[in-house]
Amino acid sequence: MTTPPDGLPVYRLLTGPDDAAFCHRVSEALKAGYRLHEGPAITFDGERVIVAQAVVWPGA
């Protein structure tokens, strides 16, 4: 497949609380064919840890 499925962009930034739901979202992107782009970014909003992970479509 030369383009991401379902009209998704070639670059995506997944963000959210550092929980199982976020990990599942990243895992689903990897299963769909995306690759991690660098390491995650992590911050604290005063109540919880918030993470961001960029994923890119191979060959983009």
mmCIF file of the N, C-alpha and C atoms, coordinates in Angstrom:
data_MODEL
# 
_entry.id   MODEL 
# 
loop_
_atom_site.group_PDB 
_atom_site.id 
_atom_site.type_symbol 
_atom_site.label_atom_id 
_atom_site.label_alt_id 
_atom_site.label_comp_id 
_atom_site.label_asym_id 
_atom_site.label_entity_id 
_atom_site.label_seq_id 
_atom_site.pdbx_PDB_ins_code 
_atom_site.Cartn_x 
_atom_site.Cartn_y 
_atom_site.Cartn_z 
_atom_site.occupancy 
_atom_site.B_iso_or_equiv 
_atom_site.pdbx_formal_charge 
_atom_site.auth_seq_id 
_atom_site.auth_comp_id 
_atom_site.auth_asym_id 
_atom_site.auth_atom_id 
_atom_site.pdbx_PDB_model_num 
ATOM 1   N N  . MET A 1 1  ? 0.841  -1.167 0.000  1.00 0.00 ? 1  MET A N  1 
ATOM 2   C CA . MET A 1 1  ? 0.000  0.000  0.000  1.00 0.00 ? 1  MET A CA 1 
ATOM 3   C C  . MET A 1 1  ? 0.897  1.243  0.000  1.00 0.00 ? 1  MET A C  1 
ATOM 4   N N  . THR A 1 2  ? 0.677  2.138  -0.924 1.00 0.00 ? 2  THR A N  1 
ATOM 5   C CA . THR A 1 2  ? 1.546  3.310  -1.054 1.00 0.00 ? 2  THR A CA 1 
ATOM 6   C C  . THR A 1 2  ? 1.030  4.530  -0.303 1.00 0.00 ? 2  THR A C  1 
ATOM 7   N N  . THR A 1 3  ? -0.226 4.503  0.096  1.00 0.00 ? 3  THR A N  1 
ATOM 8   C CA . THR A 1 3  ? -0.792 5.614  0.868  1.00 0.00 ? 3  THR A CA 1 
ATOM 9   C C  . THR A 1 3  ? -1.472 5.062  2.108  1.00 0.00 ? 3  THR A C  1 
ATOM 10  N N  . PRO A 1 4  ? -1.612 5.878  3.141  1.00 0.00 ? 4  PRO A N  1 
ATOM 11  C CA . PRO A 1 4  ? -2.269 5.404  4.368  1.00 0.00 ? 4  PRO A CA 1 
ATOM 12  C C  . PRO A 1 4  ? -3.723 5.011  4.099  1.00 0.00 ? 4  PRO A C  1 
ATOM 13  N N  . PRO A 1 5  ? -4.257 4.108  4.895  1.00 0.00 ? 5  PRO A N  1 
ATOM 14  C CA . PRO A 1 5  ? -5.640 3.673  4.715  1.00 0.00 ? 5  PRO A CA 1 
ATOM 15  C C  . PRO A 1 5  ? -6.643 4.747  5.132  1.00 0.00 ? 5  PRO A C  1 
ATOM 16  N N  . ASP A 1 6  ? -7.842 4.636  4.621  1.00 0.00 ? 6  ASP A N  1 
ATOM 17  C CA . ASP A 1 6  ? -8.972 5.474  5.033  1.00 0.00 ? 6  ASP A CA 1 
ATOM 18  C C  . ASP A 1 6  ? -8.732 6.972  4.871  1.00 0.00 ? 6  ASP A C  1 
ATOM 19  N N  . GLY A 1 7  ? -7.857 7.360  3.923  1.00 0.00 ? 7  GLY A N  1 
ATOM 20  C CA . GLY A 1 7  ? -7.607 8.768  3.686  1.00 0.00 ? 7  GLY A CA 1 
ATOM 21  C C  . GLY A 1 7  ? -6.835 9.468  4.789  1.00 0.00 ? 7  GLY A C  1 
ATOM 22  N N  . LEU A 1 8  ? -6.191 8.715  5.654  1.00 0.00 ? 8  LEU A N  1 
ATOM 23  C CA . LEU A 1 8  ? -5.412 9.316  6.744  1.00 0.00 ? 8  LEU A CA 1 
ATOM 24  C C  . LEU A 1 8  ? -4.188 10.027 6.182  1.00 0.00 ? 8  LEU A C  1 
ATOM 25  N N  . PRO A 1 9  ? -3.683 11.046 6.887  1.00 0.00 ? 9  PRO A N  1 
ATOM 26  C CA . PRO A 1 9  ? -2.499 11.758 6.411  1.00 0.00 ? 9  PRO A CA 1 
ATOM 27  C C  . PRO A 1 9  ? -1.234 10.908 6.592  1.00 0.00 ? 9  PRO A C  1 
ATOM 28  N N  . VAL A 1 10 ? -0.177 11.269 5.874  1.00 0.00 ? 10 VAL A N  1 
ATOM 29  C CA . VAL A 1 10 ? 1.080  10.520 5.979  1.00 0.00 ? 10 VAL A CA 1 
ATOM 30  C C  . VAL A 1 10 ? 1.803  10.812 7.294  1.00 0.00 ? 10 VAL A C  1 
ATOM 31  N N  . TYR A 1 11 ? 1.506  11.961 7.907  1.00 0.00 ? 11 TYR A N  1 
ATOM 32  C CA . TYR A 1 11 ? 2.090  12.319 9.200  1.00 0.00 ? 11 TYR A CA 1 
ATOM 33  C C  . TYR A 1 11 ? 0.957  12.492 10.196 1.00 0.00 ? 11 TYR A C  1 
ATOM 34  N N  . ARG A 1 12 ? 1.111  11.870 11.348 1.00 0.00 ? 12 ARG A N  1 
ATOM 35  C CA . ARG A 1 12 ? 0.108  12.011 12.399 1.00 0.00 ? 12 ARG A CA 1 
ATOM 36  C C  . ARG A 1 12 ? 0.813  12.244 13.729 1.00 0.00 ? 12 ARG A C  1 
ATOM 37  N N  . LEU A 1 13 ? 0.242  13.106 14.549 1.00 0.00 ? 13 LEU A N  1 
ATOM 38  C CA . LEU A 1 13 ? 0.738  13.331 15.902 1.00 0.00 ? 13 LEU A CA 1 
ATOM 39  C C  . LEU A 1 13 ? -0.356 12.873 16.850 1.00 0.00 ? 13 LEU A C  1 
ATOM 40  N N  . LEU A 1 14 ? -0.079 11.768 17.518 1.00 0.00 ? 14 LEU A N  1 
ATOM 41  C CA . LEU A 1 14 ? -1.036 11.201 18.464 1.00 0.00 ? 14 LEU A CA 1 
ATOM 42  C C  . LEU A 1 14 ? -0.730 11.778 19.840 1.00 0.00 ? 14 LEU A C  1 
ATOM 43  N N  . THR A 1 15 ? -1.741 12.283 20.529 1.00 0.00 ? 15 THR A N  1 
ATOM 44  C CA . THR A 1 15 ? -1.550 12.889 21.847 1.00 0.00 ? 15 THR A CA 1 
ATOM 45  C C  . THR A 1 15 ? -2.615 12.394 22.808 1.00 0.00 ? 15 THR A C  1 
ATOM 46  N N  . GLY A 1 16 ? -2.310 12.483 24.096 1.00 0.00 ? 16 GLY A N  1 
ATOM 47  C CA . GLY A 1 16 ? -3.295 12.151 25.110 1.00 0.00 ? 16 GLY A CA 1 
ATOM 48  C C  . GLY A 1 16 ? -2.646 11.790 26.417 1.00 0.00 ? 16 GLY A C  1 
ATOM 49  N N  . PRO A 1 17 ? -3.473 11.498 27.420 1.00 0.00 ? 17 PRO A N  1 
ATOM 50  C CA . PRO A 1 17 ? -2.934 11.056 28.703 1.00 0.00 ? 17 PRO A CA 1 
ATOM 51  C C  . PRO A 1 17 ? -2.141 9.765  28.526 1.00 0.00 ? 17 PRO A C  1 
ATOM 52  N N  . ASP A 1 18 ? -1.130 9.591  29.342 1.00 0.00 ? 18 ASP A N  1 
ATOM 53  C CA . ASP A 1 18 ? -0.307 8.383  29.280 1.00 0.00 ? 18 ASP A CA 1 
ATOM 54  C C  . ASP A 1 18 ? -1.062 7.242  29.946 1.00 0.00 ? 18 ASP A C  1 
ATOM 55  N N  . ASP A 1 19 ? -1.921 6.603  29.162 1.00 0.00 ? 19 ASP A N  1 
ATOM 56  C CA . ASP A 1 19 ? -2.722 5.503  29.683 1.00 0.00 ? 19 ASP A CA 1 
ATOM 57  C C  . ASP A 1 19 ? -2.824 4.401  28.632 1.00 0.00 ? 19 ASP A C  1 
ATOM 58  N N  . ALA A 1 20 ? -3.543 3.368  28.974 1.00 0.00 ? 20 ALA A N  1 
ATOM 59  C CA . ALA A 1 20 ? -3.675 2.224  28.061 1.00 0.00 ? 20 ALA A CA 1 
ATOM 60  C C  . ALA A 1 20 ? -4.336 2.625  26.751 1.00 0.00 ? 20 ALA A C  1 
ATOM 61  N N  . ALA A 1 21 ? -5.302 3.533  26.799 1.00 0.00 ? 21 ALA A N  1 
ATOM 62  C CA . ALA A 1 21 ? -5.989 3.953  25.571 1.00 0.00 ? 21 ALA A CA 1 
ATOM 63  C C  . ALA A 1 21 ? -5.006 4.602  24.601 1.00 0.00 ? 21 ALA A C  1 
ATOM 64  N N  . PHE A 1 22 ? -4.103 5.424  25.114 1.00 0.00 ? 22 PHE A N  1 
ATOM 65  C CA . PHE A 1 22 ? -3.106 6.052  24.248 1.00 0.00 ? 22 PHE A CA 1 
ATOM 66  C C  . PHE A 1 22 ? -2.191 4.983  23.646 1.00 0.00 ? 22 PHE A C  1 
ATOM 67  N N  . CYS A 1 23 ? -1.744 4.059  24.459 1.00 0.00 ? 23 CYS A N  1 
ATOM 68  C CA . CYS A 1 23 ? -0.873 2.988  23.959 1.00 0.00 ? 23 CYS A CA 1 
ATOM 69  C C  . CYS A 1 23 ? -1.573 2.168  22.878 1.00 0.00 ? 23 CYS A C  1 
ATOM 70  N N  . HIS A 1 24 ? -2.860 1.924  23.043 1.00 0.00 ? 24 HIS A N  1 
ATOM 71  C CA . HIS A 1 24 ? -3.620 1.194  22.019 1.00 0.00 ? 24 HIS A CA 1 
ATOM 72  C C  . HIS A 1 24 ? -3.699 1.994  20.722 1.00 0.00 ? 24 HIS A C  1 
ATOM 73  N N  . ARG A 1 25 ? -3.869 3.312  20.813 1.00 0.00 ? 25 ARG A N  1 
ATOM 74  C CA . ARG A 1 25 ? -3.927 4.150  19.608 1.00 0.00 ? 25 ARG A CA 1 
ATOM 75  C C  . ARG A 1 25 ? -2.610 4.085  18.841 1.00 0.00 ? 25 ARG A C  1 
ATOM 76  N N  . VAL A 1 26 ? -1.497 4.155  19.557 1.00 0.00 ? 26 VAL A N  1 
ATOM 77  C CA . VAL A 1 26 ? -0.191 4.057  18.904 1.00 0.00 ? 26 VAL A CA 1 
ATOM 78  C C  . VAL A 1 26 ? -0.025 2.663  18.302 1.00 0.00 ? 26 VAL A C  1 
ATOM 79  N N  . SER A 1 27 ? -0.400 1.631  19.040 1.00 0.00 ? 27 SER A N  1 
ATOM 80  C CA . SER A 1 27 ? -0.292 0.262  18.539 1.00 0.00 ? 27 SER A CA 1 
ATOM 81  C C  . SER A 1 27 ? -1.127 0.060  17.280 1.00 0.00 ? 27 SER A C  1 
ATOM 82  N N  . GLU A 1 28 ? -2.325 0.618  17.239 1.00 0.00 ? 28 GLU A N  1 
ATOM 83  C CA . GLU A 1 28 ? -3.181 0.503  16.057 1.00 0.00 ? 28 GLU A CA 1 
ATOM 84  C C  . GLU A 1 28 ? -2.549 1.199  14.850 1.00 0.00 ? 28 GLU A C  1 
ATOM 85  N N  . ALA A 1 29 ? -1.932 2.352  15.069 1.00 0.00 ? 29 ALA A N  1 
ATOM 86  C CA . ALA A 1 29 ? -1.254 3.043  13.971 1.00 0.00 ? 29 ALA A CA 1 
ATOM 87  C C  . ALA A 1 29 ? -0.109 2.191  13.436 1.00 0.00 ? 29 ALA A C  1 
ATOM 88  N N  . LEU A 1 30 ? 0.636  1.550  14.331 1.00 0.00 ? 30 LEU A N  1 
ATOM 89  C CA . LEU A 1 30 ? 1.742  0.687  13.897 1.00 0.00 ? 30 LEU A CA 1 
ATOM 90  C C  . LEU A 1 30 ? 1.219  -0.527 13.131 1.00 0.00 ? 30 LEU A C  1 
ATOM 91  N N  . LYS A 1 31 ? 0.132  -1.113 13.595 1.00 0.00 ? 31 LYS A N  1 
ATOM 92  C CA . LYS A 1 31 ? -0.464 -2.251 12.894 1.00 0.00 ? 31 LYS A CA 1 
ATOM 93  C C  . LYS A 1 31 ? -0.955 -1.858 11.508 1.00 0.00 ? 31 LYS A C  1 
ATOM 94  N N  . ALA A 1 32 ? -1.408 -0.616 11.366 1.00 0.00 ? 32 ALA A N  1 
ATOM 95  C CA . ALA A 1 32 ? -1.906 -0.138 10.072 1.00 0.00 ? 32 ALA A CA 1 
ATOM 96  C C  . ALA A 1 32 ? -0.778 0.106  9.076  1.00 0.00 ? 32 ALA A C  1 
ATOM 97  N N  . GLY A 1 33 ? 0.469  0.178  9.575  1.00 0.00 ? 33 GLY A N  1 
ATOM 98  C CA . GLY A 1 33 ? 1.608  0.365  8.681  1.00 0.00 ? 33 GLY A CA 1 
ATOM 99  C C  . GLY A 1 33 ? 2.438  1.604  8.949  1.00 0.00 ? 33 GLY A C  1 
ATOM 100 N N  . TYR A 1 34 ? 2.005  2.449  9.875  1.00 0.00 ? 34 TYR A N  1 
ATOM 101 C CA . TYR A 1 34 ? 2.795  3.632  10.230 1.00 0.00 ? 34 TYR A CA 1 
ATOM 102 C C  . TYR A 1 34 ? 4.054  3.206  10.983 1.00 0.00 ? 34 TYR A C  1 
ATOM 103 N N  . ARG A 1 35 ? 5.046  4.080  10.992 1.00 0.00 ? 35 ARG A N  1 
ATOM 104 C CA . ARG A 1 35 ? 6.296  3.867  11.730 1.00 0.00 ? 35 ARG A CA 1 
ATOM 105 C C  . ARG A 1 35 ? 6.486  5.027  12.700 1.00 0.00 ? 35 ARG A C  1 
ATOM 106 N N  . LEU A 1 36 ? 7.090  4.729  13.855 1.00 0.00 ? 36 LEU A N  1 
ATOM 107 C CA . LEU A 1 36 ? 7.376  5.784  14.821 1.00 0.00 ? 36 LEU A CA 1 
ATOM 108 C C  . LEU A 1 36 ? 8.347  6.786  14.221 1.00 0.00 ? 36 LEU A C  1 
ATOM 109 N N  . HIS A 1 37 ? 8.144  8.045  14.522 1.00 0.00 ? 37 HIS A N  1 
ATOM 110 C CA . HIS A 1 37 ? 9.071  9.099  14.101 1.00 0.00 ? 37 HIS A CA 1 
ATOM 111 C C  . HIS A 1 37 ? 9.679  9.697  15.355 1.00 0.00 ? 37 HIS A C  1 
ATOM 112 N N  . GLU A 1 38 ? 10.936 9.338  15.599 1.00 0.00 ? 38 GLU A N  1 
ATOM 113 C CA . GLU A 1 38 ? 11.644 9.796  16.800 1.00 0.00 ? 38 GLU A CA 1 
ATOM 114 C C  . GLU A 1 38 ? 10.944 9.256  18.050 1.00 0.00 ? 38 GLU A C  1 
ATOM 115 N N  . GLY A 1 39 ? 11.350 9.801  19.192 1.00 0.00 ? 39 GLY A N  1 
ATOM 116 C CA . GLY A 1 39 ? 10.782 9.363  20.465 1.00 0.00 ? 39 GLY A CA 1 
ATOM 117 C C  . GLY A 1 39 ? 9.580  10.205 20.855 1.00 0.00 ? 39 GLY A C  1 
ATOM 118 N N  . PRO A 1 40 ? 8.904  9.802  21.917 1.00 0.00 ? 40 PRO A N  1 
ATOM 119 C CA . PRO A 1 40 ? 7.729  10.543 22.351 1.00 0.00 ? 40 PRO A CA 1 
ATOM 120 C C  . PRO A 1 40 ? 8.116  11.834 23.073 1.00 0.00 ? 40 PRO A C  1 
ATOM 121 N N  . ALA A 1 41 ? 7.167  12.739 23.153 1.00 0.00 ? 41 ALA A N  1 
ATOM 122 C CA . ALA A 1 41 ? 7.296  13.941 23.983 1.00 0.00 ? 41 ALA A CA 1 
ATOM 123 C C  . ALA A 1 41 ? 6.396  13.728 25.192 1.00 0.00 ? 41 ALA A C  1 
ATOM 124 N N  . ILE A 1 42 ? 6.853  14.179 26.349 1.00 0.00 ? 42 ILE A N  1 
ATOM 125 C CA . ILE A 1 42 ? 6.107  13.949 27.587 1.00 0.00 ? 42 ILE A CA 1 
ATOM 126 C C  . ILE A 1 42 ? 6.062  15.243 28.384 1.00 0.00 ? 42 ILE A C  1 
ATOM 127 N N  . THR A 1 43 ? 4.889  15.541 28.959 1.00 0.00 ? 43 THR A N  1 
ATOM 128 C CA . THR A 1 43 ? 4.749  16.708 29.821 1.00 0.00 ? 43 THR A CA 1 
ATOM 129 C C  . THR A 1 43 ? 3.778  16.358 30.944 1.00 0.00 ? 43 THR A C  1 
ATOM 130 N N  . PHE A 1 44 ? 3.654  17.251 31.891 1.00 0.00 ? 44 PHE A N  1 
ATOM 131 C CA . PHE A 1 44 ? 2.744  17.077 33.015 1.00 0.00 ? 44 PHE A CA 1 
ATOM 132 C C  . PHE A 1 44 ? 1.849  18.302 33.081 1.00 0.00 ? 44 PHE A C  1 
ATOM 133 N N  . ASP A 1 45 ? 0.547  18.117 33.096 1.00 0.00 ? 45 ASP A N  1 
ATOM 134 C CA . ASP A 1 45 ? -0.375 19.252 33.077 1.00 0.00 ? 45 ASP A CA 1 
ATOM 135 C C  . ASP A 1 45 ? -0.854 19.684 34.464 1.00 0.00 ? 45 ASP A C  1 
ATOM 136 N N  . GLY A 1 46 ? -0.193 19.214 35.491 1.00 0.00 ? 46 GLY A N  1 
ATOM 137 C CA . GLY A 1 46 ? -0.583 19.535 36.857 1.00 0.00 ? 46 GLY A CA 1 
ATOM 138 C C  . GLY A 1 46 ? -1.434 18.459 37.490 1.00 0.00 ? 46 GLY A C  1 
ATOM 139 N N  . GLU A 1 47 ? -2.007 17.584 36.658 1.00 0.00 ? 47 GLU A N  1 
ATOM 140 C CA . GLU A 1 47 ? -2.833 16.492 37.158 1.00 0.00 ? 47 GLU A CA 1 
ATOM 141 C C  . GLU A 1 47 ? -2.408 15.128 36.622 1.00 0.00 ? 47 GLU A C  1 
ATOM 142 N N  . ARG A 1 48 ? -1.944 15.129 35.370 1.00 0.00 ? 48 ARG A N  1 
ATOM 143 C CA . ARG A 1 48 ? -1.604 13.845 34.748 1.00 0.00 ? 48 ARG A CA 1 
ATOM 144 C C  . ARG A 1 48 ? -0.487 14.031 33.734 1.00 0.00 ? 48 ARG A C  1 
ATOM 145 N N  . VAL A 1 49 ? 0.134  12.913 33.384 1.00 0.00 ? 49 VAL A N  1 
ATOM 146 C CA . VAL A 1 49 ? 1.186  12.907 32.372 1.00 0.00 ? 49 VAL A CA 1 
ATOM 147 C C  . VAL A 1 49 ? 0.506  12.872 30.999 1.00 0.00 ? 49 VAL A C  1 
ATOM 148 N N  . ILE A 1 50 ? 0.934  13.771 30.107 1.00 0.00 ? 50 ILE A N  1 
ATOM 149 C CA . ILE A 1 50 ? 0.421  13.844 28.746 1.00 0.00 ? 50 ILE A CA 1 
ATOM 150 C C  . ILE A 1 50 ? 1.566  13.482 27.804 1.00 0.00 ? 50 ILE A C  1 
ATOM 151 N N  . VAL A 1 51 ? 1.296  12.638 26.831 1.00 0.00 ? 51 VAL A N  1 
ATOM 152 C CA . VAL A 1 51 ? 2.310  12.191 25.887 1.00 0.00 ? 51 VAL A CA 1 
ATOM 153 C C  . VAL A 1 51 ? 1.915  12.516 24.451 1.00 0.00 ? 51 VAL A C  1 
ATOM 154 N N  . ALA A 1 52 ? 2.902  12.594 23.601 1.00 0.00 ? 52 ALA A N  1 
ATOM 155 C CA . ALA A 1 52 ? 2.695  12.802 22.154 1.00 0.00 ? 52 ALA A CA 1 
ATOM 156 C C  . ALA A 1 52 ? 3.664  11.898 21.417 1.00 0.00 ? 52 ALA A C  1 
ATOM 157 N N  . GLN A 1 53 ? 3.185  11.268 20.377 1.00 0.00 ? 53 GLN A N  1 
ATOM 158 C CA . GLN A 1 53 ? 4.034  10.410 19.548 1.00 0.00 ? 53 GLN A CA 1 
ATOM 159 C C  . GLN A 1 53 ? 3.711  10.663 18.085 1.00 0.00 ? 53 GLN A C  1 
ATOM 160 N N  . ALA A 1 54 ? 4.718  11.050 17.327 1.00 0.00 ? 54 ALA A N  1 
ATOM 161 C CA . ALA A 1 54 ? 4.548  11.233 15.894 1.00 0.00 ? 54 ALA A CA 1 
ATOM 162 C C  . ALA A 1 54 ? 4.732  9.886  15.200 1.00 0.00 ? 54 ALA A C  1 
ATOM 163 N N  . VAL A 1 55 ? 3.880  9.647  14.194 1.00 0.00 ? 55 VAL A N  1 
ATOM 164 C CA . VAL A 1 55 ? 4.006  8.481  13.336 1.00 0.00 ? 55 VAL A CA 1 
ATOM 165 C C  . VAL A 1 55 ? 3.954  8.942  11.886 1.00 0.00 ? 55 VAL A C  1 
ATOM 166 N N  . VAL A 1 56 ? 4.700  8.266  11.030 1.00 0.00 ? 56 VAL A N  1 
ATOM 167 C CA . VAL A 1 56 ? 4.733  8.615  9.615  1.00 0.00 ? 56 VAL A CA 1 
ATOM 168 C C  . VAL A 1 56 ? 4.493  7.374  8.765  1.00 0.00 ? 56 VAL A C  1 
ATOM 169 N N  . TRP A 1 57 ? 3.958  7.607  7.585  1.00 0.00 ? 57 TRP A N  1 
ATOM 170 C CA . TRP A 1 57 ? 3.730  6.527  6.634  1.00 0.00 ? 57 TRP A CA 1 
ATOM 171 C C  . TRP A 1 57 ? 5.055  6.262  5.916  1.00 0.00 ? 57 TRP A C  1 
ATOM 172 N N  . PRO A 1 58 ? 5.505  5.006  5.832  1.00 0.00 ? 58 PRO A N  1 
ATOM 173 C CA . PRO A 1 58 ? 6.781  4.704  5.169  1.00 0.00 ? 58 PRO A CA 1 
ATOM 174 C C  . PRO A 1 58 ? 6.804  5.203  3.724  1.00 0.00 ? 58 PRO A C  1 
ATOM 175 N N  . GLY A 1 59 ? 7.921  5.761  3.326  1.00 0.00 ? 59 GLY A N  1 
ATOM 176 C CA . GLY A 1 59 ? 8.097  6.236  1.961  1.00 0.00 ? 59 GLY A CA 1 
ATOM 177 C C  . GLY A 1 59 ? 7.507  7.599  1.693  1.00 0.00 ? 59 GLY A C  1 
ATOM 178 N N  . ALA A 1 60 ? 6.922  8.211  2.714  1.00 0.00 ? 60 ALA A N  1 
ATOM 179 C CA . ALA A 1 60 ? 6.316  9.533  2.516  1.00 0.00 ? 60 ALA A CA 1 
ATOM 180 C C  . ALA A 1 60 ? 7.380  10.619 2.505  1.00 0.00 ? 60 ALA A C  1 
# 
